[in-house]
Amino acid sequence: MLAEPASSVLAPSALLLPSSIIEIERDSHLSSYRPDQMIDDNSEEEGRRYCQLRLGDASASPLPRFHYEPLEPRCIRVLELQPGQRSDPFQGRFIVTNVDSDLEYDALSYMWGDATQADQVVVDGAAIPTAWNLTRALEYLRDFRGAEPLRIWIDAICVDQDSLDERAEQVAMMRSVYRNAHCVRIWINEPFLDEQSAAVAALKSFRTNPDAENDGLGNDIHFWDPLIPIFQNGYWTRIWM
């Protein structure tokens, strides 16, 4: 029902909507998790307010910019995002590993959008800036995990964006990064989605039924109309999913 990233056909994927996380397992069953943990207010105004809370006093001295150490061939950085409340700064550490190792990690697929800094992730006492769309994804990823840290590969954080050489090397390994991920999490921040609709509720609890007509999708095609904004989202027009 929902396309996996083109570069990760062997990895299960998870669709992150503004109010839920829906996971697509290898057997194509969807299930939602931790609904009690989901952020209640998805408005941009509230999201911007929490950005300011996490960044703290604007008059305070800013943290130094994180310095990336060069990677060995075939190695990647995986962010271990630490748990926290919505108002807590994003904290994490890097795990450096070979892309073909047995380390279990997730990978994020999302749109960069406006590159203006909205927030930051603190690693080893230094800051890595994050743009608005990624900041929203981090909010939901951390909230989804509750008290557990999350190991996840995110290009804007785990790759030294100031190093053309490293960027080229990492892009060349992109297929392996996504293929070897335990789960690829897809973030779609769709402001025009009617989150209270019956169709969204049905999507959260959807199970395929190969023995049912239309694979369990029902007979009323217009029932699913409220989901149209998801599939018209610019995310699906990208070359890289």
Beta strands, then each sheet from edge to edge (+ up, - down):
strand 1: 13-17
strand 2: 20-24
strand 3: 30-32
strand 4: 75-81
strand 5: 90-98
strand 6: 106-109
strand 7: 117-123
strand 8: 126-131
strand 9: 150-153
strand 10: 183-187
sheet 1: 3+ 2- 1+ 10+ 6+ 9+ 4- 5+ 7+ 8-
end
